[in-house]
Amino acid sequence: MQLHANYPNPFNPSTRISYSLPEAMEVSVVVYDITGRQVAVLQDGDMSAGTHQLNWVANGLASGVYI
C-alpha cells in the first residue's frame, strides 16, 4: 500500500487523502489526533487494486496535527 500526501495541507476544514493498492486487500484508514486519540475512521473494509481517494471533513475538530 502506498499512502500519498493529503491535499490541501494544511487544510480547513476538509482534505483529500489518496492511496494506491497493488492488489485487492483489506484497508483501514484511521485518523488520530496528536495525543493518539482516534477521531475518525475513513475506510474499513476490502478494497480493489488501484488508486482510491477519500475526503475527510474535519468540522467540529480543533486546529492541530492529525495523523
ABEGO torsion letter per residue (X at the ends): XBBBBBOBOBBOABBBBBBBBABBBBBBBBBBBAAGBBABBABBEBBBBEBBBBBBBABGBBBEBBX
